[in-house]
Amino acid sequence: MHLVDGEPGSGFTHHIGRSVSIDHAAALLNVSRRTIYNRIREGRLRTIRTRGGSQRVLLESVAELTTAPSSCVSKAFRSSVLTGLLLALCLAGVARPAAAQHRARLSADLSDHLAAGSSSIDVIVHGTDAEVGALATRYNLQIKKHLTSGAVLRVNAGQLDALQRDADIDHLSGDIRIQSQAVDVTAEAIGADQVWSGAGDVQPLTGAGITVAVIDSGMDLSHAALRNKVLASVDFTGGGGGDGYGHGTHVASIIAGSAGHTASDAGFYRGMGYGASLVNLRVLGDDGSGVVSDVVEAIDWAIAHRRQYNIQIVNLSLGAPVLQPYRDDPLCEAVERAVRAGILVVAAAGNYGLSADGKLVLGSVMSPANDPYALTVGAVDTHQTPQRSDDTIAPWSSRGPTAYDLVLKPDLAAPGVHILGAEASGNALVQVIPSRHASGSGANAYMTLSGTSMSAAVVSGAAALLLEGRALKPADVKAVLQLTSTFMPDFGVVGAGAGSVDILAATQVLSSGKASLHLTIATEPVGMSGLLLLPTGEKVGGPIALLAPRGDTVVWGGTVVWGETVVWGGTVVWGGTVVWGGSLRSDTVVWGGNIARAGTVVWGGTVVWGGSVAANTVVWGGSLND
């Protein structure tokens, strides 16, 4: 394990008392968290990391930016009895009164709108209808629509500034656009075919009795793969729940589609959990995009109706840019409400892991996949074979750690390249690229798509198999799927998480209670990673607890992962191939978003922080060309 300023005793410990949190630094300087991160990247603020991994700002650098008299700072630093806390109070004492300093935290897009003086901005606020109404009256605001958890307000820059100064508001988020993140060897590649037929101690499983809510672009309910599968359909875009884009139908069929009915291919188009039921919650339009507030409402609908339809899984094969810490993101907040209600939320990591010039982009995971409580899925390229020995991570699959919070993601990976699934009639995806069509016609048409959207659908279907006949919490499902995945050392935890999902191993382990099994997929023996990534404080129970590693260094922290420890094969490691992957080289990697802070990565088995990263080496995003 490597720390920012070296191991304890070599310049690390004595700095802790002279540092403050990111939020405290923002308060002292009367700026936003985003500005603090910008100053860190510019080198104007210097940071250290605690043993637990928290990033803290050195008060010396805060003092250099503040208008406080230097004597106040120097006196505190010269005194052997004053602590970092007293220094912070000294600095705060010359700042503006607390009431005048209040500024609600803004997502990055709202900060940009405020700076640009935009005349029409959609803002998500929390509160009851009465509280939202009071806000609207106070500032003469238009309520665009009410949400279960608040509302969307239409404001201008001046009204946004007034809202930010309101003492009753903690944070504000933009109602930004979201985008979709867009079965042959797939079932065999993850061991699902063996689970369907029954293997070892496990009876045949199909996902029967489990319902998956698919929040996507709608479904073509006339398709043979989805006929009589959908228990309810709600369209949050104002339409009838159909799928003009084609993404949602494809995703739904991967999860729980019935076997295809084309004569030559009937055995190959079955969904992973083909016995499960579906709920269609449409939030994306015919162009594959939508708004965050509709997704939030769809998640809250699933929570409210979970008992009525036995919704145990929500699939989110879509994503939005990460513009704020996950704790302030309304999409992530909705995900956590679902998890607390007992629903497993499976989210696509995103398709932004490759820059335009072909470099890998770290820190490119999308929202809400950046939330620690979501089960985040990256994309495996099986190269059209069921054997795992030739598997790779798709280069465009988004990689962690996450922007702002540095959560280690994805949690695991699953097949996501050229995945077969149902083709909605007349959908836009095939109209734009006809070669996506694979076989059949009309209600029996199938097409191929690539993306972490497909990977998330594979895992949602696998989770339905795992949940059939079992009472498992979301944390239990996440844990067993990770612990039994096949680690991918060439791509590390930032690329593949705990590894490539193996539903055969997961079901066998739960049935047998044995952590060591001799299993094969496509005649090749497969091993289990034994690696677990869960948020701090999240517990696993029942038989899963027997499989998890022991000790207090078992799990990565949920909000800050740097400086923590990971257990791999009984050994505590940091750096090297476990985290970064054996194939990464410093000249082929760029950092995305706020990850590119003052730091230099030294490859070859060691990670060392220090130095600086030039602003022109920071790359955000990329594209998926299918």
C-alpha positions in Angstrom: 0.0 0.0 0.0 1.4 3.4 -1.0 0.4 6.7 0.5 0.6 10.2 -1.0 3.4 11.4 1.2 5.0 8.1 1.9 4.6 5.5 4.6 3.9 6.6 8.2 7.0 8.1 9.6 8.2 9.5 6.4 6.2 12.7 6.1 2.7 11.5 6.3 1.4 11.6 9.9 2.6 15.1 10.8 0.6 16.7 8.0 -2.8 15.3 9.1 -3.3 17.8 11.9 -2.6 20.7 9.4 -5.3 19.7 6.9 -9.0 20.0 6.3 -11.6 18.2 4.3 -12.6 19.2 0.8 -15.9 20.7 2.1 -14.1 22.6 4.9 -11.7 24.0 2.5 -14.5 25.1 0.3 -16.2 26.8 3.3 -13.0 28.5 4.3 -12.4 29.9 0.8 -16.1 30.5 0.2 -16.1 28.6 -3.1 -17.7 25.4 -4.4 -16.3 21.9 -4.1 -15.7 22.0 -7.9 -13.5 25.1 -7.5 -11.5 23.3 -4.8 -10.9 20.3 -7.2 -9.9 22.7 -9.9 -7.4 24.4 -7.6 -6.0 21.0 -6.7 -5.5 20.1 -10.3 -3.9 23.5 -11.0 -1.5 22.8 -8.1 -2.7 25.9 -6.2 -4.0 23.7 -3.4 -2.0 20.8 -2.1 -3.4 17.6 -0.6 -2.6 14.6 1.4 -4.4 11.3 2.0 -5.2 9.7 5.3 -4.5 6.1 6.1 -8.2 5.5 5.4 -7.8 7.0 2.0 -9.6 10.4 2.6 -8.3 13.3 0.5 -7.6 16.4 2.7 -6.3 19.8 1.8 -3.2 21.2 3.5 -4.0 24.3 5.4 -0.8 25.9 4.4 -2.1 26.0 0.8 -5.5 27.2 1.9 -3.8 30.0 3.7 -2.0 31.1 0.6 -5.3 31.5 -1.2 -7.3 33.2 1.6 -7.3 36.9 2.4 -6.6 36.1 6.0 -3.5 37.9 7.5 -0.4 35.7 7.2 0.4 36.4 10.8 -2.7 34.4 11.8 -1.5 31.4 9.8 2.2 31.6 10.8 1.4 32.0 14.4 -0.7 28.8 14.3 2.0 26.9 12.6 4.8 28.1 14.9 2.8 27.1 18.0 3.6 23.7 19.2 0.3 23.4 21.0 -2.2 24.7 18.4 -3.6 21.9 16.2 -4.8 22.0 12.7 -8.3 22.6 14.0 -7.3 25.8 15.8 -5.6 26.9 12.6 -8.8 26.3 10.7 -10.7 28.3 13.3 -8.2 31.1 13.0 -8.7 31.3 9.3 -12.4 31.0 9.6 -12.5 33.9 12.1 -11.5 36.5 9.5 -13.9 35.2 6.9 -17.4 36.4 6.3 -20.2 35.6 8.7 -21.6 32.1 8.4 -25.0 33.3 7.2 -23.5 35.2 4.4 -21.3 32.3 3.4 -24.0 29.7 2.8 -23.9 28.4 -0.7 -25.7 25.2 -1.6 -23.5 22.8 -3.5 -24.1 22.8 -7.3 -23.6 20.1 -9.8 -21.0 21.1 -12.4 -23.5 21.8 -15.1 -25.4 24.2 -12.8 -22.1 26.0 -12.0 -21.6 26.4 -15.7 -25.1 27.8 -16.2 -24.6 30.2 -13.4 -21.3 31.5 -14.9 -22.9 31.8 -18.3 -26.0 33.6 -17.1 -28.3 31.1 -18.7 -31.9 32.1 -19.1 -33.6 28.7 -18.9 -32.2 26.0 -16.5 -34.0 22.9 -15.2 -33.0 22.2 -11.6 -33.9 19.3 -9.4 -34.7 20.1 -5.7 -35.7 18.0 -2.8 -38.7 18.4 -0.5 -42.4 17.9 0.0 -44.9 19.5 -2.3 -45.5 22.1 0.3 -41.8 22.9 0.6 -41.3 23.0 -3.1 -44.4 25.3 -3.4 -42.9 27.6 -0.8 -39.7 27.8 -2.7 -41.5 28.5 -6.0 -43.5 31.3 -4.4 -40.5 32.8 -2.6 -38.5 33.2 -5.8 -41.3 33.3 -8.4 -40.3 30.0 -10.0 -42.0 27.7 -12.4 -42.5 24.2 -11.2 -41.9 22.1 -14.3 -43.0 18.8 -12.7 -43.4 17.2 -9.3 -41.3 14.2 -8.3 -41.7 11.7 -5.5 -38.7 13.1 -3.8 -39.0 16.8 -4.8 -39.5 18.6 -8.1 -38.0 20.0 -11.2 -37.9 23.8 -11.3 -37.4 26.0 -14.4 -35.1 28.9 -13.4 -32.8 31.6 -14.8 -29.3 32.3 -13.6 -30.4 35.0 -11.2 -33.0 32.7 -9.6 -30.4 29.9 -9.4 -28.1 32.2 -7.5 -30.9 33.0 -5.1 -31.7 29.4 -4.6 -28.0 28.6 -3.9 -28.0 31.2 -1.2 -31.2 29.9 0.4 -30.3 28.5 3.9 -32.9 25.7 3.5 -31.2 24.2 0.5 -28.2 21.9 0.9 -27.4 21.0 -2.8 -28.9 21.5 -6.2 -28.6 19.3 -9.3 -29.3 19.9 -13.0 -32.0 17.8 -14.8 -29.4 16.8 -17.4 -29.9 14.5 -20.4 -29.1 10.8 -20.0 -28.2 8.3 -22.7 -28.6 4.6 -23.3 -25.3 2.7 -23.0 -25.4 1.1 -26.0 -28.1 -15.1 -27.0 -25.3 -16.9 -28.8 -22.2 -17.8 -26.7 -23.1 -15.4 -23.9 -25.1 -17.9 -21.9 -22.4 -20.6 -22.1 -19.7 -18.0 -21.4 -21.1 -17.2 -18.0 -22.2 -20.7 -17.2 -26.0 -19.9 -17.5 -26.6 -22.9 -19.8 -25.4 -25.2 -17.0 -27.6 -23.5 -14.5 -30.7 -23.8 -16.7 -30.2 -27.6 -17.0 -29.2 -28.1 -13.4 -25.6 -28.8 -12.3 -24.1 -30.3 -9.2 -26.2 -29.6 -6.2 -28.3 -27.0 -8.0 -31.7 -27.8 -9.4 -32.5 -26.2 -12.8 -33.1 -22.4 -12.5 -34.8 -20.0 -14.9 -35.4 -16.9 -12.7 -39.0 -17.9 -12.2 -40.9 -15.8 -9.6 -38.4 -12.8 -9.9 -39.4 -9.5 -11.6 -36.9 -7.2 -13.2 -37.9 -3.5 -13.7 -36.2 -2.4 -16.9 -35.7 1.4 -17.0 -34.9 2.1 -20.6 -36.4 3.2 -24.0 -39.5 1.0 -23.7 -40.4 -2.4 -25.1 -41.9 -3.8 -28.2 -44.5 -6.0 -26.4 -45.5 -7.7 -29.7 -42.1 -9.4 -30.0 -42.2 -13.1 -29.4 -39.3 -12.9 -26.8 -41.4 -10.5 -24.6 -44.9 -11.8 -25.2 -46.7 -12.4 -21.9 -43.5 -11.4 -20.0 -44.4 -7.8 -19.0 -46.5 -7.4 -15.9 -46.8 -3.6 -16.1 -45.8 -0.8 -18.4 -45.4 2.9 -17.5 -44.1 5.6 -19.8 -42.5 8.6 -18.1 -41.9 10.4 -21.4 -45.7 10.7 -22.0 -45.9 8.0 -24.7 -47.4 4.6 -24.7 -44.4 2.6 -23.5 -43.3 1.4 -27.0 -39.8 1.2 -28.2 -39.0 3.4 -31.2 -35.3 3.4 -30.4 -34.9 -0.4 -30.0 -32.5 -0.4 -27.0 -35.0 -1.3 -24.2 -36.5 -4.3 -26.1 -33.0 -5.7 -26.7 -32.0 -5.2 -23.1 -35.2 -6.8 -21.8 -34.8 -9.9 -24.0 -31.2 -10.4 -22.8 -32.5 -10.3 -19.2 -35.6 -12.5 -19.5 -36.5 -13.1 -23.1 -38.3 -16.3 -24.1 -36.5 -18.6 -26.5 -36.4 -17.4 -30.1 -38.8 -19.0 -32.6 -36.7 -18.9 -35.8 -36.2 -22.4 -36.8 -32.5 -22.5 -37.1 -31.7 -20.3 -34.1 -34.3 -21.2 -31.5 -31.8 -22.4 -28.9 -29.6 -19.3 -29.0 -31.9 -16.3 -28.2 -33.0 -17.2 -24.7 -32.6 -14.5 -22.0 -30.2 -15.2 -19.1 -33.1 -15.5 -16.7 -35.8 -16.4 -19.2 -38.3 -17.5 -16.5 -38.3 -14.1 -14.9 -41.0 -11.4 -15.4 -40.5 -7.8 -16.5 -41.8 -4.4 -15.8 -41.4 -1.8 -18.6 -40.5 1.7 -17.3 -39.8 3.9 -20.3 -37.6 7.0 -19.7 -35.8 7.4 -23.0 -37.2 8.8 -26.2 -36.9 7.5 -29.8 -33.4 9.0 -30.0 -32.2 7.0 -27.0 -32.0 10.0 -24.6 -34.0 11.3 -21.7 -33.7 13.4 -18.5 -32.5 12.4 -15.0 -35.8 13.4 -13.3 -37.7 10.8 -15.3 -35.2 8.1 -14.3 -35.5 9.2 -10.7 -39.3 8.9 -10.9 -39.1 5.5 -12.5 -36.9 4.2 -9.7 -39.3 5.6 -7.1 -42.2 4.0 -9.0 -40.4 0.6 -8.8 -39.8 1.1 -5.1 -43.5 2.0 -4.5 -44.7 -1.1 -6.5 -42.1 -3.6 -5.5 -44.4 -5.7 -3.5 -47.2 -5.6 -6.0 -45.0 -7.0 -8.8 -42.3 -8.6 -6.7 -39.6 -6.3 -8.2 -36.3 -7.5 -6.9 -34.0 -6.1 -9.6 -33.8 -2.7 -11.4 -31.8 -2.7 -14.6 -30.2 0.7 -15.6 -28.6 0.3 -19.0 -28.2 4.1 -19.3 -26.0 6.8 -17.8 -25.3 10.5 -17.4 -22.0 12.4 -16.9 -20.8 12.5 -13.3 -21.0 16.2 -12.5 -21.1 16.1 -8.7 -20.3 13.8 -5.8 -22.6 10.8 -5.7 -24.1 11.9 -2.4 -25.5 15.0 -4.1 -26.6 13.3 -7.3 -30.4 12.7 -7.4 -29.9 9.7 -9.6 -27.6 8.1 -7.1 -29.9 9.1 -4.2 -32.7 7.2 -6.0 -30.5 4.2 -6.4 -29.7 4.1 -2.7 -33.4 4.4 -1.9 -34.1 1.3 -4.0 -31.3 -0.6 -2.4 -32.5 0.3 1.1 -35.9 -1.0 0.0 -34.3 -4.4 -0.8 -34.0 -4.0 -4.6 -30.7 -4.9 -6.4 -29.8 -2.1 -8.8 -27.6 -3.2 -11.7 -26.0 -0.3 -13.7 -24.0 -0.1 -16.9 -20.5 1.4 -16.2 -20.6 3.4 -19.5 -18.9 3.3 -22.9 -16.3 6.1 -22.3 -13.2 4.1 -21.5 -11.3 5.1 -24.7 -10.3 8.6 -25.8 -10.6 9.8 -29.4 -6.8 9.2 -29.9 -7.1 5.6 -28.6 -5.9 6.0 -25.0 -7.6 4.3 -22.1 -9.5 6.8 -19.9 -9.5 6.1 -16.2 -12.3 7.8 -14.1 -14.8 7.5 -16.9 -17.6 5.6 -15.1 -21.0 7.2 -15.6 -23.8 8.1 -13.1 -25.5 6.3 -11.4 -22.9 3.5 -11.9 -20.6 5.6 -9.8 -22.7 5.0 -6.7 -21.1 2.5 -4.3 -24.5 0.7 -3.7 -25.1 0.0 -7.4 -23.8 -3.2 -8.9 -21.7 -1.7 -11.7 -20.9 -3.8 -14.7 -18.1 -3.4 -17.3 -18.0 -5.1 -20.7 -16.2 -8.3 -21.5 -15.3 -9.2 -25.2 -15.7 -12.9 -25.5 -14.4 -12.8 -29.0 -17.4 -15.0 -29.9 -16.1 -18.0 -28.0 -17.5 -19.4 -24.7 -14.0 -20.1 -23.4 -12.7 -17.6 -20.9 -9.0 -17.9 -21.8 -9.3 -15.5 -24.7 -11.6 -13.0 -23.0 -10.6 -9.3 -22.8 -12.2 -6.1 -21.5 -13.7 -4.1 -24.3 -11.4 -1.1 -24.7 -14.4 1.4 -24.6 -15.7 -0.1 -21.3 -15.6 2.7 -18.7 -13.0 2.3 -16.0 -12.8 3.6 -12.4 -12.0 5.0 -10.0 -15.0 7.4 -10.2 -14.9 11.2 -10.6 -15.1 13.3 -7.5 -15.4 10.4 -5.0 -12.7 8.0 -6.3 -14.9 4.9 -5.7 -13.4 1.8 -7.2 -15.6 0.7 -10.1 -16.7 -1.4 -11.9 -17.8 -4.2 -9.5 -17.5 -6.9 -12.1 -17.8 -7.4 -15.8 -19.9 -9.5 -18.2 -20.2 -10.1 -22.0 -21.1 -7.0 -23.8 -19.7 -7.2 -27.4 -22.0 -8.3 -30.3 -24.7 -9.6 -28.0 -27.8 -11.0 -29.6 -31.3 -10.0 -28.5 -34.8 -9.1 -29.6 -35.1 -6.5 -32.4 -38.0 -4.0 -31.9 -40.0 -3.5 -35.1 -38.8 -0.5 -37.1 -36.4 0.6 -34.4 -34.0 3.5 -35.0 -30.8 1.5 -34.1 -31.3 -0.9 -37.1 -32.5 1.9 -39.4 -29.3 3.8 -38.8 -27.0 0.7 -39.1 -28.8 -2.1 -40.9 -25.9 -4.5 -40.3 -27.1 -4.8 -36.7 -29.9 -7.0 -37.8 -28.9 -10.6 -37.3 -31.8 -12.9 -38.3 -35.5 -13.3 -38.5 -38.2 -10.8 -39.2 -41.2 -9.1 -37.6 -42.0 -10.5 -34.1 -39.1 -13.0 -34.5 -36.4 -10.5 -35.5 -33.1 -10.4 -33.6 -30.1 -8.0 -33.7 -26.7 -7.6 -32.1 -25.6 -4.6 -30.0 -22.4 -3.8 -28.1 -22.1 -1.9 -24.9 -22.1 -2.0 -21.1 -25.9 -1.8 -21.5 -25.8 -5.4 -22.7 -23.4 -6.4 -19.9 -25.7 -5.0 -17.3 -28.6 -6.9 -18.8 -26.6 -10.1 -18.7 -25.9 -9.6 -15.0 -29.5 -8.7 -14.2 -30.6 -12.0 -15.8 -27.9 -13.9 -13.9 -29.1 -12.2 -10.7 -32.6 -13.4 -11.3 -31.3 -17.0 -11.5 -29.4 -16.5 -8.3 -32.5 -15.0 -6.5 -34.9 -17.8 -7.6 -36.1 -19.5 -4.4 -33.6 -17.5 -2.2 -34.1 -14.6 0.1 -31.0 -12.5 -0.5 -30.3 -8.8 0.2 -28.8 -6.7 -2.5 -25.5 -6.7 -0.7 -25.6 -10.5 -0.6 -26.1 -10.8 -4.4 -23.4 -8.3 -5.1 -21.0 -10.2 -2.8 -21.5 -13.7 -4.1 -21.4 -12.5 -7.7 -18.1 -10.8 -7.1 -16.5 -13.5 -4.9 -17.2 -16.1 -7.6 -16.2 -14.1 -10.6 -13.1 -15.0 -12.6 -10.4 -12.4 -12.0 -8.9 -10.8 -15.1 -5.3 -9.9 -14.2 -4.5 -8.1 -17.4 -7.2 -5.5 -16.8 -7.1 -5.2 -13.0 -9.8 -4.0 -10.7 -10.2 -0.7 -12.4 -11.1 -2.5 -15.7 -13.0 -5.6 -14.6 -13.7 -5.2 -10.9 -13.7 -8.6 -9.2 -13.7 -10.2 -12.6 -15.9 -11.8 -15.2 -19.3 -13.0 -13.8 -19.7 -16.7 -13.4 -23.3 -17.5 -12.5 -22.5 -21.3 -12.4 -20.0 -20.8 -9.6 -22.3 -18.3 -7.8 -25.3 -20.8 -7.6 -23.0 -23.7 -6.8 -21.4 -21.9 -3.9 -24.7 -20.9 -2.4 -26.1 -24.4 -2.7 -23.0 -26.2 -1.4 -21.7 -23.7 1.0 -18.2 -24.5 -0.3 -15.7 -21.8 -1.2 -13.6 -24.1 -3.3 -15.2 -25.8 -6.2 -13.8 -27.5 -9.4 -16.0 -26.1 -12.2 -15.6 -25.8 -15.9 -17.0 -23.5 -18.6 -16.7 -24.7 -22.2 -14.3 -27.5 -21.0 -11.9 -25.0 -19.3 -11.5 -25.0 -15.5 -12.4 -21.7 -13.9 -11.3 -20.2 -10.6 -13.0 -17.7 -8.3 -11.5 -14.3 -7.5 -12.4 -14.2 -3.8 -12.4 -10.4 -4.3 -15.1 -8.3 -2.8 -15.8 -4.6 -3.2 -18.6 -3.2 -1.0 -19.4 0.2 0.5 -18.1 0.9 4.0 -20.6 -0.4 6.5 -22.5 -2.6 4.1 -22.8 -6.1 5.5 -23.3 -9.5 4.0 -25.1 -12.3 5.8 -26.1 -15.9 5.7 -23.9 -18.2 3.7 -22.2 -15.4 1.9 -20.6 -14.3 5.2 -18.8 -17.7 5.3 -17.2 -17.1 1.9 -16.0 -13.5 2.5 -12.4 -13.0 3.6 -11.7 -12.4 7.2 -10.3 -9.4 9.0 -10.8 -5.6 8.9 -9.0 -5.2 5.6 -11.5 -7.2 3.6 -13.4 -4.6 1.7 -12.6 -1.4 -0.1 -14.1 1.7 1.4 -17.3 2.9 -0.3 -16.5 6.6 -0.8 -12.7 6.8 -0.8 -10.6 3.9 -2.0 -7.1 5.3 -2.2 -4.9 4.1 0.6 -7.2 1.3 1.6 -6.2 -2.4 1.3 -7.5 -5.2 -0.8 -7.3 -8.9 0.0 -6.3 -11.0 -3.0 -5.6 -14.7 -2.4 -5.1 -14.1 1.3 -2.4 -11.4 0.7 -2.8 -7.7 1.2 -1.7 -5.9 -1.9 -1.8 -2.4 -3.5 -0.7 -1.4 -6.9 0.7 -3.9 -9.4 -1.5 -6.0 -11.6 -4.4 -6.6 -9.1 -5.5 -3.0 -9.1 -4.2 -1.6 -12.4 -3.9 -4.7 -14.6 -0.7 -6.1 -16.1 -1.3 -4.6 -19.6 -1.5 -0.9 -18.6 1.4 1.4 -19.5 1.7 5.0 -18.5 2.0 6.2 -22.1 -1.3 4.7 -23.0 -3.5 5.9 -20.2 -5.1 9.3 -19.4 -7.1 10.3 -16.4 -10.7 11.4 -16.7 -12.6 14.0 -14.7 -11.4 14.9 -11.2 -9.1 11.9 -11.0 -6.4 13.8 -12.7 -5.3 15.7 -9.7 -1.7 16.4 -8.7 -0.3 13.0 -9.2 2.0 10.9 -11.3 1.5 7.2 -11.9 4.6 5.1 -11.9 3.9 1.7 -13.4 5.6 -1.6 -13.0 4.1 -2.8 -9.8 4.1 0.5 -7.8 1.8 3.5 -7.6 3.4 6.7 -6.4 1.5 10.0 -6.0 3.3 13.3 -6.3 4.4 15.7 -9.0 1.8 17.2 -11.3 -0.4 16.3 -14.3 -0.6 18.9 -17.1 -4.1 20.1 -17.8 -3.9 19.1 -21.5 -3.4 15.4 -20.6 -6.8 15.2 -18.9 -9.3 13.5 -21.2 -13.0 13.0 -20.4 -15.0 10.4 -22.3 -14.8 8.8 -25.6 -17.2 7.0 -27.9 -18.5 3.6 -28.7 -18.5 2.7 -32.4 -20.5 -0.4 -33.1 
